Amino acid sequence: MQVINPKVFITSLFIWAVTAVAAQNIHYAKPNMNTKALQALIDKGGRVVFPKGEYHTGQLELKSGVELYLEEGAVILGSTSPYDYQRVGAGNSVGDERKDKSQLGLIVAKNAHDIAICGKGTIDGQGLELALTIDSLHHTGEMPDPNYNQRRQRPSELVRPTLFNIVDCKDVRIEGVHLRNSAGWGLSFHQCTDMTLRHLEILNRAYWNNDGIDLTDCKNVLVENCNVNSADDGICLKSYNPDRCNEDITIRNCEIRSSASAIKFGTASYGGFRHIRISGIRVFDTFRSALAIESVDGAVIEDVEADDIIAHNTGNALFIRLGQRSGDRKGVIRNIRISNLTAQIPFGRPDEAYDLRGPEVNFFHNPFPSSICGIPGNCIENISLENINIRYPGRATKGMAYMPLWRLKDVPEQIDKYPEFTMFGELPSWGLYLRHIRNITLKNVLLDLENPDFRPAIVDEDVEGLIDRTIDLP
């Protein structure tokens, strides 16, 4: 076991180096970095203990058999200079370039096994300062970002480091630590197997695209007793490789707040999602869906069970979407069981307290129902909703984007569009909108209103095998 002496690292003192950035004479102060010394300890292997104190560092790479243990009061602070980060690479998969996510990270690992980050300390990526530095360097021309988002005036995800970027690793354990302020996604795991993420407190609201946890084509994963507060999706399952999938994933007993969706499959959905178990989830103040299950790039999503989800002040309870935006590749969604879901939907935005809020819907609309929608010729199959209790705000008016039942064909299919519960525009029901489904069972479904709504509670179109058992409507 290696115990770090904070005095050796002079971590509470700053040796300021003022650096002129390009021709604009922008300056930033850079503290003394501990990167080389910390990496040397990691390279020796074993358990590296961080006592109470501050440790300023650039990117650190974990090696097999290494555990970072942060004692209470220990704080690892990520560098705010983009020059202190290197790409970790997309792994061994062919045809997977992860084009919409960063390959940079504060703590990275590739092809390692038996690695751990544990304790009661804090890892803070200082993401706002880092992202603003990246933005400045782009505009001065010193570090141009070819994918810079001109519309939203921010650097792309490709150049903003995540907090963790763990690729092709096995036997990974992250437990107990406080995780803060990435410049992009928070904890990113790509093609990893046998992982445990437990008792984590994740606060990732410093900048745009601040997901909490992202699992990409991973297997045998347990996520439990985590508290996630993120500016983007809370816990997100993705699949980038058509030959791989997320499989045997358990997410339980977690609390999530998000300015996007709480738990989401996609939108990257090329391979598959199989044998997923979700339970004991508490969702608060979330702008988009409490649970979103989306296959739009050809993925097979099957054998998914979600039980005991309570969502308060959330824009949408449930969104299941089968689309086709990646050419001729047709996906599959089948054998999905949702039980004991309770949700309360507000009339206005549920994420007003967030500094960085998700983009507003750019059209007039009444409150949206939960939606389960396939596409013509490719239906969602075998859906079960049992013990569902959703309370909606009502207050819909015929003067606001009126969509009567005789105009159902005017609801666009949006076959190749980005999936989102608002994607169809105004919908003709207030509780459930069902389209292109084969075999769906509704049992003990209670849909309620705070105020009157002129629309029917449930509208179905091209649905075969609809079994209604104990539906309770106002």
C-alpha positions as CSV (number, residue, x, y, z in Angstrom):
1,M,0.0,0.0,0.0
2,Q,1.3,3.4,-1.0
3,V,0.2,6.4,1.2
4,I,0.7,9.8,-0.3
5,N,2.1,12.5,1.9
6,P,0.1,15.7,1.1
7,K,3.0,17.9,2.3
8,V,5.3,16.4,-0.4
9,F,2.8,17.5,-3.1
10,I,2.4,21.0,-1.6
11,T,-1.2,20.6,-2.5
12,S,-2.6,23.4,-0.5
13,L,-0.3,25.9,-2.1
14,F,-0.4,27.2,-5.7
15,I,2.6,28.0,-7.8
16,W,1.0,30.3,-10.3
17,A,2.2,30.3,-13.8
18,V,0.5,33.0,-15.9
19,T,0.2,31.9,-19.5
20,A,-0.7,34.1,-22.4
21,V,-3.1,32.4,-24.7
22,A,-2.7,33.3,-28.4
23,A,-3.1,36.8,-29.7
24,Q,-6.1,37.7,-27.6
25,N,-4.0,38.1,-24.5
26,I,-6.2,35.8,-22.5
27,H,-4.6,34.7,-19.2
28,Y,-5.2,31.9,-16.9
29,A,-3.5,30.8,-13.7
30,K,-2.2,27.3,-13.4
31,P,-1.5,25.6,-10.1
32,N,1.4,23.3,-9.6
33,M,0.5,19.9,-11.1
34,N,1.1,16.6,-9.3
35,T,0.4,14.5,-12.4
36,K,3.9,13.0,-12.9
37,A,4.3,12.1,-9.2
38,L,0.8,10.6,-9.0
39,Q,1.2,8.6,-12.2
40,A,4.5,7.2,-10.9
41,L,2.8,5.9,-7.8
42,I,0.0,4.4,-10.0
43,D,2.6,2.7,-12.2
44,K,4.1,0.9,-9.2
45,G,0.8,-0.8,-8.7
46,G,-1.2,-1.8,-5.6
47,R,-3.3,0.5,-3.4
48,V,-2.6,4.2,-3.6
49,V,-4.1,6.1,-0.6
50,F,-4.9,9.8,-0.7
51,P,-5.0,11.3,2.8
52,K,-6.9,14.6,3.4
53,G,-5.7,17.3,1.2
54,E,-5.9,18.7,-2.4
55,Y,-4.2,17.0,-5.3
56,H,-4.0,19.0,-8.6
57,T,-3.5,16.8,-11.6
58,G,-3.9,16.3,-15.3
59,Q,-5.0,13.0,-16.8
60,L,-4.1,9.8,-14.7
61,E,-4.1,6.3,-16.3
62,L,-5.0,3.4,-14.1
63,K,-3.1,0.1,-14.6
64,S,-4.2,-3.4,-13.8
65,G,-4.3,-4.2,-10.1
66,V,-4.4,-0.6,-8.9
67,E,-6.9,0.9,-6.4
68,L,-7.1,4.6,-5.7
69,Y,-8.4,5.1,-2.2
70,L,-9.5,8.6,-1.2
71,E,-9.8,9.2,2.5
72,E,-12.4,11.6,3.8
73,G,-11.3,15.2,3.0
74,A,-9.1,14.1,0.1
75,V,-9.8,16.1,-3.1
76,I,-8.4,15.3,-6.6
77,L,-8.8,18.5,-8.7
78,G,-8.6,18.1,-12.5
79,S,-6.5,20.4,-14.5
80,T,-8.3,23.3,-16.3
81,S,-5.8,23.1,-19.2
82,P,-6.8,21.0,-22.1
83,Y,-3.1,20.3,-22.8
84,D,-3.1,18.0,-19.8
85,Y,-5.4,15.4,-21.4
86,Q,-4.7,12.8,-24.0
87,R,-7.1,10.5,-26.0
88,V,-7.6,7.1,-24.5
89,G,-8.9,5.5,-27.8
90,A,-12.1,3.8,-28.8
91,G,-11.1,0.3,-27.8
92,N,-10.6,-2.8,-29.9
93,S,-13.9,-2.8,-31.7
94,V,-14.0,-2.4,-35.5
95,G,-16.4,0.1,-37.0
96,D,-16.9,1.9,-33.7
97,E,-15.4,5.4,-33.5
98,R,-17.6,6.8,-30.8
99,K,-18.0,9.9,-32.9
100,D,-20.3,11.7,-30.6
101,K,-18.4,11.3,-27.3
102,S,-15.1,12.3,-25.9
103,Q,-12.1,10.0,-25.8
104,L,-10.5,12.2,-23.1
105,G,-10.8,11.8,-19.4
106,L,-9.4,12.9,-16.0
107,I,-9.0,9.3,-14.9
108,V,-8.6,6.8,-17.8
109,A,-8.0,3.1,-18.2
110,K,-7.7,0.9,-21.3
111,N,-7.4,-2.9,-21.4
112,A,-6.9,-3.1,-17.6
113,H,-8.3,-5.5,-15.1
114,D,-8.9,-5.4,-11.3
115,I,-9.1,-1.6,-11.0
116,A,-10.9,0.3,-8.3
117,I,-11.6,3.9,-7.1
118,C,-13.0,3.9,-3.6
119,G,-13.2,5.9,-0.4
120,K,-15.0,8.9,1.0
121,G,-13.1,11.6,-0.8
122,T,-13.9,13.8,-3.9
123,I,-12.8,13.9,-7.5
124,D,-13.6,17.3,-9.1
125,G,-13.0,17.8,-12.8
126,Q,-13.4,21.6,-12.5
127,G,-15.4,21.2,-15.7
128,L,-16.7,24.8,-16.1
129,E,-13.2,26.3,-16.0
130,L,-11.8,23.6,-18.3
131,A,-14.7,24.0,-20.8
132,L,-14.4,27.8,-20.9
133,T,-10.6,27.5,-21.5
134,I,-11.3,25.1,-24.4
135,D,-13.8,27.5,-25.7
136,S,-11.4,30.4,-25.5
137,L,-8.6,28.5,-27.2
138,H,-10.9,27.6,-30.1
139,H,-11.9,31.2,-30.7
140,T,-8.3,32.5,-30.5
141,G,-7.3,29.8,-33.0
142,E,-4.7,28.1,-30.8
143,M,-6.7,24.9,-30.4
144,P,-9.5,25.0,-33.1
145,D,-12.4,22.6,-32.6
146,P,-13.5,21.4,-36.1
147,N,-16.9,20.2,-34.6
148,Y,-17.6,23.4,-32.6
149,N,-21.3,23.8,-32.0
150,Q,-22.0,27.2,-33.6
151,R,-25.7,27.1,-33.0
152,R,-25.3,26.6,-29.2
153,Q,-21.9,28.3,-28.9
154,R,-20.0,25.6,-27.2
155,P,-17.1,23.2,-27.9
156,S,-18.0,19.8,-29.1
157,E,-18.0,16.7,-26.8
158,L,-15.0,15.4,-28.7
159,V,-12.7,18.0,-27.1
160,R,-14.1,18.1,-23.5
161,P,-12.8,15.5,-21.1
162,T,-15.1,13.2,-19.2
163,L,-14.4,12.6,-15.5
164,F,-13.7,8.9,-16.0
165,N,-13.1,7.2,-19.4
166,I,-12.7,3.5,-18.9
167,V,-12.3,1.4,-22.0
168,D,-12.2,-2.4,-22.5
169,C,-11.6,-3.2,-18.8
170,K,-12.6,-6.1,-16.6
171,D,-13.4,-6.3,-12.9
172,V,-13.9,-2.6,-12.2
173,R,-15.1,-1.3,-8.8
174,I,-16.1,2.4,-8.1
175,E,-17.5,2.8,-4.6
176,G,-18.2,5.5,-2.1
177,V,-16.5,8.5,-3.7
178,H,-18.0,12.0,-4.4
179,L,-17.7,12.8,-8.1
180,R,-18.1,16.4,-9.4
181,N,-18.0,18.8,-12.4
182,S,-16.9,17.1,-15.6
183,A,-16.4,19.2,-18.7
184,G,-18.6,16.7,-20.6
185,W,-20.0,13.3,-19.7
186,G,-19.3,12.1,-16.1
187,L,-18.5,8.4,-15.8
188,S,-18.0,6.8,-19.2
189,F,-17.5,3.0,-19.5
190,H,-17.0,1.5,-22.9
191,Q,-17.0,-2.3,-23.5
192,C,-16.3,-3.2,-19.9
193,T,-17.3,-6.3,-18.1
194,D,-17.9,-7.3,-14.4
195,M,-18.3,-3.8,-12.9
196,T,-19.8,-2.5,-9.7
197,L,-20.7,1.1,-9.1
198,R,-22.0,1.5,-5.6
199,H,-22.8,4.4,-3.1
200,L,-21.7,7.1,-5.5
201,E,-22.7,10.7,-5.2
202,I,-22.5,12.3,-8.6
203,L,-23.0,16.0,-9.1
204,N,-22.4,16.8,-12.8
205,R,-24.1,20.1,-13.6
206,A,-21.0,22.3,-14.5
207,Y,-21.5,22.4,-18.2
208,W,-23.4,21.1,-21.2
209,N,-23.7,17.3,-21.9
210,N,-23.1,16.6,-18.3
211,D,-24.4,13.0,-18.1
212,G,-24.0,11.1,-14.9
213,I,-23.2,7.5,-15.8
214,D,-22.8,6.2,-19.4
215,L,-22.6,2.4,-20.0
216,T,-21.6,1.6,-23.6
217,D,-21.8,-2.1,-24.7
218,C,-20.9,-3.3,-21.2
219,K,-21.7,-6.7,-19.6
220,N,-22.4,-7.8,-16.0
221,V,-22.8,-4.5,-14.4
222,L,-24.3,-3.5,-11.0
223,V,-25.2,0.1,-10.3
224,E,-26.8,0.5,-6.9
225,N,-27.4,3.1,-4.2
226,C,-26.1,6.0,-6.3
227,N,-27.3,9.6,-6.1
228,V,-27.0,11.3,-9.5
229,N,-27.7,15.0,-10.2
230,S,-26.8,15.8,-13.8
231,A,-27.4,18.5,-16.4
232,D,-27.9,15.8,-19.0
233,D,-29.1,12.2,-18.8
234,G,-28.7,10.6,-15.4
235,I,-27.9,7.0,-16.2
236,C,-27.6,6.3,-19.9
237,L,-27.1,2.9,-21.7
238,K,-25.6,3.2,-25.2
239,S,-24.5,0.8,-27.9
240,Y,-22.1,2.0,-30.6
241,N,-21.0,-1.4,-32.0
242,P,-23.5,-3.4,-34.1
243,D,-21.7,-6.6,-32.9
244,R,-21.9,-5.8,-29.2
245,C,-24.5,-5.0,-26.6
246,N,-25.3,-3.9,-23.1
247,E,-26.1,-7.2,-21.3
248,D,-27.0,-8.3,-17.8
249,I,-27.2,-4.8,-16.4
250,T,-28.8,-4.2,-13.0
251,I,-29.6,-0.6,-11.8
252,R,-31.3,-0.4,-8.4
253,N,-32.0,1.8,-5.5
254,C,-30.8,5.0,-7.1
255,E,-32.0,8.6,-6.8
256,I,-31.8,10.7,-10.0
257,R,-32.2,14.4,-10.9
258,S,-31.7,15.5,-14.5
259,S,-32.3,18.3,-16.9
260,A,-32.7,15.5,-19.5
261,S,-33.9,11.9,-18.9
262,A,-33.3,10.0,-15.6
263,I,-32.7,6.5,-17.1
264,K,-32.3,6.2,-20.9
265,F,-31.4,3.6,-23.5
266,G,-29.8,5.4,-26.4
267,T,-29.8,7.4,-28.4
268,A,-26.7,5.6,-29.8
269,S,-28.3,2.2,-30.4
270,Y,-26.4,0.1,-33.0
271,G,-25.9,-3.2,-31.2
272,G,-28.3,-4.2,-28.4
273,F,-29.6,-4.1,-24.9
274,R,-30.5,-7.4,-23.3
275,H,-31.4,-8.7,-19.8
276,I,-31.7,-5.2,-18.1
277,R,-33.1,-5.0,-14.6
278,I,-34.1,-1.6,-13.1
279,S,-35.7,-1.3,-9.7
280,G,-36.1,1.1,-6.7
281,I,-35.5,4.3,-8.7
282,R,-36.5,7.7,-7.3
283,V,-36.7,10.6,-9.9
284,F,-37.0,14.3,-9.1
285,D,-37.2,17.5,-11.0
286,T,-36.3,15.9,-14.3
287,F,-37.1,17.7,-17.6
288,R,-37.6,14.8,-19.9
289,S,-38.4,11.1,-19.3
290,A,-38.1,9.2,-16.1
291,L,-37.6,6.1,-18.3
292,A,-36.7,6.3,-22.0
293,I,-36.2,3.1,-24.1
294,E,-35.0,3.9,-27.6
295,S,-33.8,1.9,-30.6
296,V,-33.2,4.1,-33.6
297,D,-30.0,2.7,-35.1
298,G,-30.8,-1.0,-35.5
299,A,-30.4,-2.2,-31.9
300,V,-32.2,-5.2,-30.4
301,I,-33.8,-4.2,-27.1
302,E,-35.3,-7.2,-25.3
303,D,-36.0,-8.7,-21.9
304,V,-36.1,-5.4,-19.9
305,E,-37.8,-5.2,-16.5
306,A,-38.4,-2.0,-14.7
307,D,-40.1,-2.1,-11.3
308,D,-40.7,0.4,-8.5
309,I,-40.1,3.7,-10.1
310,I,-41.4,6.9,-8.4
311,A,-41.0,10.1,-10.4
312,H,-42.0,13.5,-8.9
313,N,-42.0,16.7,-10.9
314,T,-40.9,15.0,-14.1
315,G,-41.8,16.1,-17.7
316,N,-42.6,12.6,-19.0
317,A,-43.1,9.3,-17.2
318,L,-42.4,6.7,-20.0
319,F,-41.2,6.9,-23.6
320,I,-40.5,3.8,-25.7
321,R,-39.5,4.4,-29.3
322,L,-38.5,2.2,-32.2
323,G,-37.2,4.3,-35.1
324,Q,-34.9,3.9,-38.1
325,R,-32.4,6.7,-38.6
326,S,-29.3,4.6,-39.7
327,G,-30.2,3.6,-43.3
328,D,-31.7,0.2,-43.8
329,R,-30.9,-1.2,-40.4
330,K,-34.1,-2.1,-38.6
331,G,-34.2,-2.4,-34.8
332,V,-36.3,-4.5,-32.4
333,I,-38.0,-3.7,-29.1
334,R,-39.8,-6.6,-27.5
335,N,-40.5,-8.2,-24.2
336,I,-40.6,-5.1,-22.0
337,R,-42.2,-5.2,-18.6
338,I,-42.9,-2.0,-16.6
339,S,-44.5,-2.4,-13.2
340,N,-45.2,-0.2,-10.1
341,L,-44.5,3.1,-11.8
342,T,-45.8,6.2,-10.1
343,A,-45.3,9.7,-11.7
344,Q,-46.4,13.2,-11.2
345,I,-46.2,15.5,-14.3
346,P,-46.1,19.3,-13.8
347,F,-47.7,21.9,-16.1
348,G,-44.4,23.9,-16.5
349,R,-40.7,23.0,-16.7
350,P,-39.6,20.8,-13.8
351,D,-35.9,21.8,-14.1
352,E,-36.2,25.5,-13.5
353,A,-33.5,25.4,-10.8
354,Y,-30.8,24.2,-13.2
355,D,-28.3,26.7,-14.5
356,L,-27.9,24.7,-17.7
357,R,-31.4,23.6,-18.8
358,G,-32.2,21.3,-21.7
359,P,-33.4,23.1,-24.9
360,E,-37.0,24.2,-24.8
361,V,-39.6,22.7,-27.2
362,N,-39.8,25.1,-30.1
363,F,-43.5,24.8,-30.8
364,F,-46.8,25.4,-29.0
365,H,-48.2,22.3,-27.3
366,N,-50.5,21.0,-24.7
367,P,-49.0,18.6,-22.0
368,F,-47.6,15.5,-23.5
369,P,-48.7,11.9,-22.7
370,S,-46.4,8.9,-22.2
371,S,-45.8,7.3,-25.6
372,I,-45.0,3.9,-26.9
373,C,-44.4,4.2,-30.7
374,G,-43.0,1.9,-33.4
375,I,-43.0,2.7,-37.1
376,P,-45.1,1.4,-40.0
377,G,-43.9,-2.1,-40.9
378,N,-41.8,-2.5,-37.7
379,C,-43.9,-2.7,-34.6
380,I,-42.9,-2.8,-30.9
381,E,-43.8,-6.2,-29.5
382,N,-44.9,-7.7,-26.2
383,I,-45.2,-4.8,-23.8
384,S,-46.6,-5.1,-20.3
385,L,-47.6,-2.2,-18.1
386,E,-48.8,-3.2,-14.6
387,N,-49.6,-1.1,-11.5
388,I,-49.1,2.3,-13.3
389,N,-50.2,5.5,-11.6
390,I,-49.5,8.8,-13.5
391,R,-51.0,12.1,-12.5
392,Y,-51.1,14.7,-15.3
393,P,-51.6,18.5,-15.0
394,G,-54.4,18.8,-17.5
395,R,-55.3,22.3,-18.6
396,A,-55.1,21.4,-22.3
397,T,-57.2,23.7,-24.5
398,K,-58.5,23.3,-28.1
399,G,-57.0,26.7,-28.8
400,M,-53.4,25.3,-28.3
401,A,-52.2,23.2,-31.3
402,Y,-55.5,21.3,-31.5
403,M,-55.1,17.7,-32.8
404,P,-58.5,16.0,-33.0
405,L,-59.0,12.3,-33.3
406,W,-60.1,12.5,-37.0
407,R,-56.6,13.9,-37.8
408,L,-54.6,11.0,-36.4
409,K,-52.8,10.6,-39.7
410,D,-51.4,14.1,-39.3
411,V,-49.3,13.0,-36.4
412,P,-45.9,12.6,-38.1
413,E,-44.1,9.3,-38.1
414,Q,-40.6,10.9,-37.7
415,I,-39.0,7.6,-38.7
416,D,-35.5,8.9,-39.1
417,K,-35.5,11.6,-36.4
418,Y,-33.8,12.0,-33.1
419,P,-36.0,10.2,-30.4
420,E,-37.7,12.3,-27.8
421,F,-41.1,12.3,-26.2
422,T,-41.8,15.7,-27.9
423,M,-40.8,14.5,-31.3
424,F,-44.3,14.0,-32.8
425,G,-45.5,17.5,-31.9
426,E,-49.0,17.9,-30.5
427,L,-50.6,14.6,-29.6
428,P,-54.3,13.7,-29.4
429,S,-54.3,12.1,-25.9
430,W,-53.3,13.2,-22.4
431,G,-52.4,9.9,-20.8
432,L,-51.0,7.3,-23.2
433,Y,-50.3,7.4,-26.9
434,L,-49.8,4.0,-28.5
435,R,-48.8,3.4,-32.1
436,H,-47.5,0.5,-34.2
437,I,-47.5,-2.1,-31.4
438,R,-48.2,-5.9,-31.4
439,N,-49.4,-7.2,-28.0
440,I,-49.6,-4.8,-25.1
441,T,-51.1,-5.5,-21.8
442,L,-52.4,-2.7,-19.5
443,K,-53.2,-4.0,-16.0
444,N,-54.1,-1.8,-13.0
445,V,-53.3,1.4,-14.9
446,L,-54.5,4.6,-13.2
447,L,-54.3,7.8,-15.2
448,D,-55.4,10.9,-13.3
449,L,-55.8,14.7,-13.9
450,E,-55.3,17.7,-11.7
451,N,-57.4,19.8,-14.0
452,P,-59.7,19.1,-16.9
453,D,-58.3,18.0,-20.3
454,F,-60.4,17.9,-23.4
455,R,-58.5,15.0,-25.0
456,P,-59.2,11.3,-24.3
457,A,-56.8,9.6,-21.9
458,I,-55.6,6.9,-24.3
459,V,-55.3,6.9,-28.1
460,D,-54.1,3.8,-30.0
461,E,-53.3,3.5,-33.7
462,D,-52.2,0.3,-35.5
463,V,-52.2,-1.6,-32.2
464,E,-53.0,-5.4,-32.3
465,G,-53.5,-7.5,-29.2
466,L,-54.3,-4.7,-26.7
467,I,-55.4,-6.2,-23.5
468,D,-57.1,-3.9,-21.0
469,R,-57.3,-5.0,-17.4
470,T,-58.5,-2.6,-14.8
471,I,-57.8,0.8,-16.4
472,D,-59.0,3.6,-14.1
473,L,-59.7,7.0,-15.6
474,P,-61.2,10.2,-14.2
